[in-house]
Amino acid sequence: MIEYELLSAIQAHQCLPELGDVLQSCVKDGASVGFTDPDDRQAIDRFWKDKIYSLASHDCELLIARDNGFLAATVIVNYCGIPNGRHRAEISKLLVHPQARRQGIARELMNRAEEMAWKKGLSLLVLDTRTGDVASDLYLSLGWQIAGVIPCYAKSIENTLHGTTFMYKINESAG
């Protein structure tokens, strides 16, 4: 059974090893999510510790999915704190552990993240994804639009440069 949960900073800290495991497993599986060495657990844990600080500061929110207790997936909504950007947020680290894929977890996490943002009165969400990844199809099916592509934007674990597609979604009902 899949259960979804919004984590506080304290809860995220308590499951830091699990968060690291999901990120590390996705990087090992080839995900382009900011890391080029899947064995650099120190960098992975540092990322999550920094994100926990942001959770405590209310600069972001972290949604997770558990599959029969196993932390299977994450998504982060990063709120823009500067005055001219408080109407928007960035979606990041939509991660689904390779063993938990093909169950609709990513779609459900995205739906919940969007709903959370819209309820806060935000009118714009943005994200980026490696050009050509299957995630692009998911985002497009959820109504996201392509803003553009930057070639040679991010390096993969194979040390190859890949393009990145930037996407957005507007909340049409927000004023």
N, C-alpha and C positions, 0 to 999 in steps of 0.2 A: 504494500500500500504506500502510495506517495503522499507525503505530508509537506506542506509549505509553511515557512515561518520567517517572520521578520526578526532579525537578531539585534539585540542591544550590543553595545560595546563590551559589556561584561560577558554576555553569552558568546560573542565572537571570540573573546579571549579564551574562554573555556574550551572552545573547539578549534583553537589555533592549529594543532597537528592535523586535524581532519581537513581544514581549509587548505593547508599546505599540500596535503595528499591529493586533493582534487586538482589544484593548480599544477602540481608536478606531473600528475598522470596525463593531463591534457597537453602539457608541453612535450612530454615524452611521445605522445601520440601525434605530434606535429602541429598543434595549435599555435597560431601566431597571436600571442597575447602578451607580448612585451619581453619575453625571456628567450634567450638563445642557448642556455645550458640547463637542460632538465635536471642535472645532478647538483646544481648550485642551490641546495636547500636553504642556505643562509640568505641568499637574495630573495627567495620565495617567502621565507618566514618574515624577512624585513618588510617586504611589500605588505603582508597581512598585518603586521604590527602597526605600520603607518596608516593602513586603512582603518584599523581599530581606533586609533587616535582620531581619525576623521569622523568615525561613528560617534565617538564620545562628544565631539564638537558639533555634531548634527550637520556636518558638511556633506554627508552621504547617508544612504541607507543600504543595508545588505539583506537580500532575500536569499533563502536557501531552500533546497528540496532534500528531503530525506526519503530514501527508499527502504522501508522496513528498518528504520533506525540508522542506516548508512548514509552519511552526508554525500549526496550524489551530484549536487549542482548548486551554482551560485549565480547571482547577478547583482550588480551594484548600480545604484542611482546616485550619481555625483551632482550635487546642487551647485549652481554657480553663485558665488558669494559677492561678486562685484555688482555695484548698483545697476549698471545697464544690462545685466544678464540674469537678474533674479527671476525672470520668466522662463528660464530654460534649465535643462539638466542634461548630463551625458550618461548614457548607458554604457557600462563596461563590465568586463570579466563575466560575460555569460559563458559559464563553464559547465559542461556536463561530463562527469567521469565516463571514460570510454565503456565501462561495464554497465552504465545506466542509460545508454543512448537508445533512441528509437522508441521512446515511450511517451513522447509529447511533453517532456519536462521543460525543455527550452522554450517551447511555445507558451506553456502555462506561466513560466517565470516572466517572460516578456509581457504577457497580458497583465499580470499582476503588477509589474514595475510600471507599465504605462498607466494603469488605473490609479496607482498610488500617486504618480506625478500629476495626473489630471485632477485628482481630488485636492491636491495642494494648490491648485489654480495655475499650474504651469501651462504654457501654451506651446512650447517647443522642446522636443527631445532630439538629441544627436548621438551618433555612434560612428565608429569606424570598424572595418573588417577587411581582412586580406582579400584582395580582388580575386574572384573565382572560387572562394570557399563556399561550401554548402550553406553556411550561415546566411549568405546573401539571399538565397532563395527563401529562407525562413523570414527574414526581415521584409522582403518584397511582398510575401504572402500576407504579412501583417499590416500592409499599407504604408510601409516606409518608402521614401523616395531617395533616389541617388542624387547627391549634390555634385559629385565629381570624383575623379580618380587621380591620385598622385603616383606616378611610377617610381619604382626603386625606393619606396618609403620605409620599409621595415625589413630587417634581416631575419631569416629563418634559422632554425637549429642546424640546417645544412649549410649555413653561411652564404645563402643566396638572397639577393635583394628581390623583394616582391612589391607590387603595387598595393595601395590601400584605397578602398572605396569608402568615401564619407557619405553618410546617409542622415536623413532627418525625417521627423514626423511632426506634423502640426496638429494641435488639438483644435479642431474647427469650432467646437462649442465654447472655447474660452474667449473671453473678451479682451 
